[in-house]
Amino acid sequence: MERHAFAMKVKEGRMNDYRKKLGEIWQELTGLLDRNQIRNFSIWNAEDLIFGYYENEEGMALSSEDQKVKEELTARISDTFDWISTPGKDMRLMYHNFGVVRESKELIRHRMFMTKLKPGCEEEYKARHDVLVAERGDTVDPGPDSNFSIWSAGGYIFGYDEIDTTMEVEETPEARGNTIAWETRQLGIMDWITNDVDWMTGEHHVSSVRLAWHQGK
């Protein structure tokens, strides 16, 4: 399975237009997704930022006809946003912990977060997460987190996570201490856009909102 992600910034005052036009193209868009076996397609919003995520089989490529459909659908909504990622290309994958991916999403809680990197901190962010990947090695994380990936483009960080609610447990004091230590260290190289660590910092940020989701066939 291949995972893909994209990001854009909605133009000032155009969020209502973006949502309206997304609704207008949605039926045609999901038809395109289904024809090409593109699954778990979701679009998220926080402030004026949009993050999109989807999955497809290895090596899948759109036909020339469906490539044209994609371009036409994009053109119908493109006046409402500016690209952060490069159209047609994935953002940089900064971290992954795919674990055991659940095919059924009925008992899955989806989490998506956004941050802004401080200038010159992209490589440090990547290096810190590379350490986590190296420490995990070939071990497959059984959960509750799965399909966890973090992407970067334009100085932003976008994280996507699927959490099996049947495996969630309360965080132990030791685990909470480790979380606080990690997040405190991360604050030195990035600023939060979403509210994921407001509980720790006492600040107020917006929550990420899933605007749309299509499971696919």
C-alpha positions as CSV (number, residue, x, y, z in Angstrom):
1,M,0.0,0.0,0.0
2,E,1.1,3.5,-0.8
3,R,0.3,6.5,1.4
4,H,0.1,10.0,0.0
5,A,-0.4,13.5,1.4
6,F,-0.9,17.0,0.2
7,A,-1.4,20.5,1.7
8,M,-2.7,23.9,0.8
9,K,-3.6,27.3,2.3
10,V,-7.0,28.7,1.7
11,K,-7.0,32.2,0.5
12,E,-8.1,34.9,2.9
13,G,-11.9,35.0,3.1
14,R,-12.4,32.0,0.9
15,M,-13.0,29.2,3.4
16,N,-16.8,29.2,2.8
17,D,-16.1,29.1,-1.0
18,Y,-13.7,26.2,-0.5
19,R,-16.2,24.1,1.4
20,K,-19.0,24.9,-1.0
21,K,-16.9,24.0,-4.1
22,L,-15.7,20.8,-2.4
23,G,-19.3,19.8,-2.0
24,E,-20.0,20.6,-5.6
25,I,-17.2,18.3,-6.9
26,W,-17.5,15.6,-4.2
27,Q,-19.6,13.1,-6.1
28,E,-17.4,13.3,-9.1
29,L,-14.3,13.2,-7.0
30,T,-15.3,10.0,-5.1
31,G,-16.2,8.4,-8.4
32,L,-12.7,9.1,-9.5
33,L,-11.3,7.7,-6.2
34,D,-13.4,4.5,-6.5
35,R,-12.5,3.8,-10.1
36,N,-8.8,3.9,-9.1
37,Q,-9.2,2.0,-5.8
38,I,-8.0,5.0,-3.8
39,R,-9.1,4.5,-0.2
40,N,-9.2,6.2,3.2
41,F,-9.3,9.7,1.5
42,S,-9.7,12.5,4.1
43,I,-9.5,16.3,4.1
44,W,-8.6,18.2,7.3
45,N,-8.7,21.8,8.2
46,A,-7.1,24.0,11.0
47,E,-7.1,27.8,10.7
48,D,-6.6,28.4,6.9
49,L,-4.6,25.2,6.3
50,I,-5.9,22.1,4.5
51,F,-4.3,18.7,4.7
52,G,-5.3,15.7,2.6
53,Y,-4.4,12.0,3.0
54,Y,-5.2,8.9,0.9
55,E,-4.0,5.4,0.1
56,N,-3.8,3.3,-3.0
57,E,-2.2,0.0,-4.2
58,E,1.5,-0.1,-5.0
59,G,2.3,1.4,-8.4
60,M,-1.2,2.6,-9.2
61,A,-1.3,5.3,-11.8
62,L,-4.3,7.3,-13.2
63,S,-5.3,6.7,-16.8
64,S,-5.0,9.6,-19.2
65,E,-8.8,10.0,-19.0
66,D,-8.9,10.1,-15.2
67,Q,-5.8,12.4,-15.1
68,K,-7.8,14.8,-17.1
69,V,-10.8,14.4,-14.8
70,K,-8.5,15.1,-11.8
71,E,-7.2,18.2,-13.4
72,E,-10.7,19.5,-14.3
73,L,-11.9,18.9,-10.7
74,T,-8.9,20.6,-9.3
75,A,-9.4,23.6,-11.6
76,R,-13.0,24.0,-10.4
77,I,-11.8,24.6,-6.8
78,S,-8.2,25.9,-7.2
79,D,-9.2,29.6,-7.1
80,T,-9.9,29.2,-3.4
81,F,-6.4,28.1,-2.3
82,D,-2.7,28.2,-2.8
83,W,-0.6,25.1,-2.8
84,I,1.8,24.4,0.1
85,S,2.9,21.0,-1.3
86,T,3.9,20.6,-4.9
87,P,0.9,19.4,-7.0
88,G,1.2,15.8,-8.0
89,K,4.0,15.1,-5.5
90,D,4.0,13.9,-2.0
91,M,5.3,16.0,0.9
92,R,8.5,14.9,2.6
93,L,7.8,12.0,5.0
94,M,9.4,12.9,8.3
95,Y,8.3,10.0,10.4
96,H,6.3,6.8,10.2
97,N,5.0,4.1,12.5
98,F,2.4,2.2,10.5
99,G,1.9,-0.6,13.0
100,V,-1.0,-3.0,12.4
101,V,-3.3,-1.1,10.0
102,R,-7.0,-1.8,10.6
103,E,-9.0,-2.3,7.5
104,S,-12.3,-1.5,9.3
105,K,-12.4,2.1,10.5
106,E,-15.5,1.7,12.6
107,L,-13.7,1.6,15.9
108,I,-10.9,4.0,14.8
109,R,-10.4,7.5,16.2
110,H,-8.6,9.6,13.6
111,R,-6.1,12.3,14.8
112,M,-4.5,14.9,12.6
113,F,-2.2,17.7,13.9
114,M,-0.4,20.7,12.4
115,T,2.6,22.7,13.5
116,K,4.9,25.3,12.1
117,L,8.7,24.7,12.1
118,K,11.0,27.4,13.4
119,P,13.4,28.7,10.7
120,G,16.1,26.2,9.9
121,C,14.7,23.4,12.1
122,E,13.5,20.9,9.5
123,E,16.5,18.7,9.6
124,E,16.6,18.7,13.4
125,Y,13.0,17.7,13.4
126,K,13.7,14.8,11.0
127,A,16.8,13.7,12.9
128,R,14.9,13.4,16.2
129,H,12.2,11.3,14.6
130,D,14.7,9.2,12.7
131,V,16.1,8.2,16.2
132,L,12.6,6.9,17.1
133,V,12.4,4.8,13.9
134,A,15.9,3.4,14.6
135,E,15.0,2.5,18.2
136,R,11.8,0.7,17.0
137,G,13.8,-1.3,14.4
138,D,11.8,-4.1,12.8
139,T,9.3,-4.3,15.7
140,V,5.7,-3.9,14.5
141,D,3.8,-1.7,16.9
142,P,0.5,-3.5,17.8
143,G,-1.3,-0.3,18.6
144,P,-3.4,1.5,19.6
145,D,-1.7,3.8,17.1
146,S,-1.4,2.7,13.5
147,N,-1.0,4.2,10.0
148,F,0.9,7.0,11.9
149,S,2.8,9.3,9.5
150,I,4.2,12.9,9.7
151,W,4.8,15.0,6.6
152,S,6.4,18.3,5.9
153,A,6.1,21.0,3.2
154,G,6.6,24.8,3.2
155,G,7.9,24.9,6.8
156,Y,4.7,23.1,8.1
157,I,4.4,19.8,9.8
158,F,1.2,17.6,9.2
159,G,0.6,14.5,11.3
160,Y,-1.9,11.7,10.6
161,D,-2.8,8.9,13.0
162,E,-5.4,6.2,13.4
163,I,-6.1,5.1,16.9
164,D,-7.8,1.8,17.8
165,T,-10.3,2.9,20.5
166,T,-10.6,-0.7,21.8
167,M,-6.9,-0.6,22.8
168,E,-6.7,2.9,24.4
169,V,-5.8,3.0,28.0
170,E,-5.2,5.9,30.4
171,E,-1.6,7.2,30.3
172,T,0.5,6.2,33.3
173,P,2.4,8.9,35.3
174,E,5.7,7.7,33.8
175,A,4.3,7.8,30.3
176,R,2.9,11.3,30.9
177,G,6.2,12.4,32.2
178,N,7.9,11.1,29.0
179,T,5.3,12.9,26.9
180,I,5.9,16.2,28.6
181,A,9.6,15.9,28.3
182,W,9.4,15.1,24.5
183,E,6.8,17.9,23.8
184,T,8.8,20.4,25.8
185,R,11.9,19.6,23.8
186,Q,9.9,19.9,20.5
187,L,8.7,23.4,21.5
188,G,12.2,24.6,20.9
189,I,12.0,23.9,17.1
190,M,8.3,24.3,16.3
191,D,5.1,26.2,17.2
192,W,1.8,24.4,17.4
193,I,-1.1,25.4,15.2
194,T,-3.6,22.8,16.5
195,N,-4.4,22.3,20.2
196,D,-2.7,19.0,20.9
197,V,-0.5,20.2,23.7
198,D,-2.7,23.0,25.1
199,W,-3.2,20.8,28.1
200,M,0.5,21.2,28.8
201,T,1.2,24.7,27.8
202,G,-2.0,26.4,28.9
203,E,-2.2,28.1,25.5
204,H,-5.3,28.0,23.2
205,H,-5.2,26.7,19.6
206,V,-7.8,25.4,17.3
207,S,-8.6,21.7,16.9
208,S,-8.2,20.0,13.6
209,V,-11.5,19.3,11.8
210,R,-12.1,16.6,9.3
211,L,-14.0,18.2,6.5
212,A,-14.5,15.1,4.4
213,W,-13.8,11.4,4.4
214,H,-14.3,8.6,1.8
215,Q,-13.5,5.0,2.8
216,G,-13.5,3.8,-0.8
217,K,-14.3,0.4,-2.2
